[in-house]
Amino acid sequence: MNLLTDNTIALWITKLEIWPVIAALALNLTFRRYGKKAFKKRMASLYHAIAVFLLTSMAALTAERKWPDIYLVLFILAEIAVLWILRSRVFPYRRNCSGDGCGEKLDLRTIYYMDDNLCPQCAARLNREENGEAEE
């Protein structure tokens, strides 16, 4: 396989059709049950779906025009650069609690869905503090 002359990568991605985008958007729909608690991560999931859509579109264009895969690889590198620049919005996921020095490992639901990135103890403490301030 030669990136400068072949377009096998573009053909392979094109054979997947629109299913990668549908899968990314289906994951985005799972955020609805969490409402405003998952807004930032829902938008990040939407950015992921847009990136997948752009990738599949470029692969289709590359395959249709019979361009070599190097154009697709350059596009992927440009897309990675843009995602890196916007990484705070595109990758808001944290593996550890962001509470006051807590650092406890988070469960998968909290990592993927919850914007606060807090363990249950820190979330409960924050909730008590907010309710205590609201009553005063």
C-alpha positions in Angstrom: 0.0 0.0 0.0 1.5 3.3 -1.1 -0.1 6.5 0.3 1.2 8.5 -2.6 -0.6 6.4 -5.3 -3.3 4.2 -3.8 -6.6 5.2 -2.3 -7.4 2.0 -0.4 -8.0 3.8 3.0 -10.5 6.1 1.3 -12.2 3.2 -0.3 -12.4 1.3 3.0 -13.9 4.3 4.8 -16.3 4.9 1.9 -17.6 1.2 2.2 -18.7 2.0 5.7 -21.1 4.5 4.2 -22.8 6.8 6.8 -22.8 4.3 9.7 -20.0 5.8 11.6 -21.8 9.2 11.7 -25.1 7.4 12.7 -23.2 5.7 15.5 -21.7 8.9 16.8 -25.1 10.7 16.7 -26.8 7.7 18.4 -24.3 8.1 21.3 -25.1 11.8 21.3 -28.8 10.9 21.9 -27.9 9.1 25.1 -27.1 12.4 26.7 -30.7 13.6 26.7 -31.6 11.8 29.9 -29.1 13.8 31.8 -30.3 17.2 30.7 -28.3 20.3 31.7 -25.9 18.2 33.8 -24.4 16.9 30.6 -24.5 19.9 28.3 -20.8 20.3 27.7 -20.1 16.7 27.1 -23.2 16.4 24.9 -21.7 19.2 22.8 -18.3 17.4 22.8 -20.1 14.3 21.5 -21.7 16.5 18.8 -18.2 17.8 17.8 -17.0 14.2 17.6 -19.9 13.4 15.2 -19.0 16.4 13.1 -15.4 15.3 12.9 -16.5 11.8 11.8 -18.8 13.3 9.2 -16.0 15.5 7.8 -13.7 12.5 7.7 -16.2 10.3 5.9 -17.0 13.1 3.5 -13.4 13.6 2.7 -12.9 9.9 2.2 -15.8 9.8 -0.2 -14.4 12.8 -2.1 -11.0 11.2 -2.3 -12.4 7.8 -3.5 -14.7 9.5 -6.0 -12.0 11.6 -7.6 -9.5 8.7 -7.3 -7.0 10.9 -5.4 -4.2 9.2 -3.5 -4.7 8.6 0.2 -2.1 11.2 1.0 -4.8 13.8 0.6 -7.0 12.0 3.1 -4.1 11.6 5.5 -3.3 15.4 5.3 -7.0 16.1 6.0 -6.9 13.8 9.0 -3.8 15.6 10.3 -5.5 19.0 9.8 -8.6 17.7 11.6 -6.4 16.4 14.5 -4.7 19.8 14.7 -8.1 21.6 14.9 -9.4 19.1 17.6 -6.1 19.7 19.5 -6.6 23.4 19.5 -10.2 23.0 20.7 -9.4 20.2 23.1 -11.0 21.9 26.1 -14.3 21.8 24.3 -13.9 18.6 22.4 -12.4 16.4 25.2 -13.9 17.5 28.5 -13.5 14.0 30.0 -11.6 13.4 33.2 -10.7 10.1 34.8 -10.3 11.5 38.4 -12.5 13.6 40.5 -12.0 17.3 40.1 -13.2 18.1 43.7 -11.0 19.8 46.2 -7.9 17.6 46.0 -10.0 14.4 46.0 -8.6 12.7 43.0 -10.8 9.6 43.3 -11.3 7.5 40.2 -14.6 8.2 38.5 -17.1 5.6 37.2 -17.7 5.4 33.4 -21.1 7.2 33.7 -19.6 10.2 35.4 -16.6 10.3 33.0 -18.7 10.2 29.9 -21.9 12.1 30.9 -21.5 14.4 33.9 -20.1 17.9 33.3 -19.0 18.4 36.9 -16.5 15.5 36.9 -17.1 14.9 40.6 -17.2 11.7 42.6 -20.5 10.9 44.5 -19.0 12.2 47.8 -17.8 15.5 46.3 -21.1 16.0 44.4 -23.1 15.4 47.6 -20.9 17.9 49.5 -21.3 20.5 46.7 -25.1 19.9 46.7 -25.2 20.4 50.5 -23.2 23.6 50.2 -25.5 25.0 47.5 -28.6 24.1 49.5 -27.1 25.5 52.7 -26.3 28.8 50.9 -29.8 28.9 49.4 -31.5 28.6 52.7 -29.6 31.4 54.4 
